Amino acid sequence: MKISEIRDILKATVLFGDDQLDKTIVAGGGSDLMDDILSSLAEGSVLLTGITTEQVIQTAKVAGIVAVVFVRGKKPNENIIELAGSYDMPILLTSYSMFEASGRLYMNGLRGLDGFW
């Protein structure tokens, strides 16, 4: 699935990475626990989270996550957006809850890895 499709499905705003909407996402998952992200998501995934700290972006980078979607309308501050930009990592913002965003992506064909959703 392309990042542009994720944007459309989640009615999301792109906070960084407008030029990367053609990147392909191979899987996805949602978590607010960084340990879960490191142990469960694989390279090429999208992360859905409600946590808006630098640790989310740093963890996503280490895990090889392609893009981050902040759920529940939780907008990260400019420092977070700049950090994502320094890693060239697209970040999006949706008003959907993590549950609803995950369900919408799943219903449109995006799957998790090892049951991680």
N, C-alpha and C positions, 0 to 999 in steps of 0.2 A: 504494500500500500504506500502511496506517495504522501509526503507531509501535506501537500495541498488537499488531499482527500480527507486527512485527519482534520485539518482546519475547517473544511466544509461540513463534515459530519458533526463536529463539536461546536459549530458556529463560533469558532475561536478567533481571537485577534492575534496576529503575529507581532510579538514584541521585539524579536530579533530574528533575522534569517529569511527575509522576504526573497532573497536571491537563491534560497536552497529548497524551495518548495517541491522540486522535482526529485529530491532524494527519496530513496526507497527505504521503508521501515519493514523489517522482517518479522517482528513480534512486538508485544507490548505488555506492560504490567503497571500496576498501581500500588504505591506504598508510601507511607510517611516514615517508615523505619529504614534508615540507611543500611543497616545490616542485611535486611531482606533484599535490598536492591543489589548489593554486592554479591550475595549468594545466589540470586535467582535470575536476574536479567542478563541477557547476552548481548554481545556486540551487535549493533544494528537495530536495537529496540527503541521504543518510545517509552518514556516514564511519565505516568500521571501521578501528581502529588499535590498536597495542600500545604506543604512546608516551603517557605520562601526564604531560605537561608543560603549562604554561600556553600555550605556543606552539601546541599543537594546538587549544585552544579559541579562541585569538585568530585563528588561520588559518581555522578553520571559520567564525567570525563574518564575516571579510572575504570569504570565498568564498560566503557565503549558504547554508551547510549548515544543515539544519533540526535534525539530531540527530547525536550521536556515540555510537558503541558501542565500548567498550574490550574488546578480545579477550584470550584466554589468561588470563583471571581477573586481569588487571593492574588493580588498583583505584587510582584517583587519590586524592591526599590531599584534605583538606578545602578547601584553597585553590583547587584546580582545580574542585571541586564548587561552591564559592561563586562563582567566576568564571563558570562556566556559568550559574549562577542569575542573575547580574547581567545576562547577555545573554538570559535566558529561554530557554535552549537545553537541551532534554532530553539527559541522558546516561544510558547504560545500560552494564551490565557482563555479559559472557558468558564462560563457561569455554572455549568453542570456540576453536580456532585461527582465524586470519584466513582461511585456506584453507577450512576447514570452514564457518565462518559465511557466507562469501561464497557458497559452493556451496549452502548451505541456502536463502539468500535468492533466489539465481538460480533454483533449482528451484521456488520458490514464486512466481515471476513478476516479481521485481524485477530490472531490468536496469541496466547501467552506461551511461554516455554515452561515445561515441567509443571503445568497446572498453576502457574503464577498469574493471577489476575486478581 
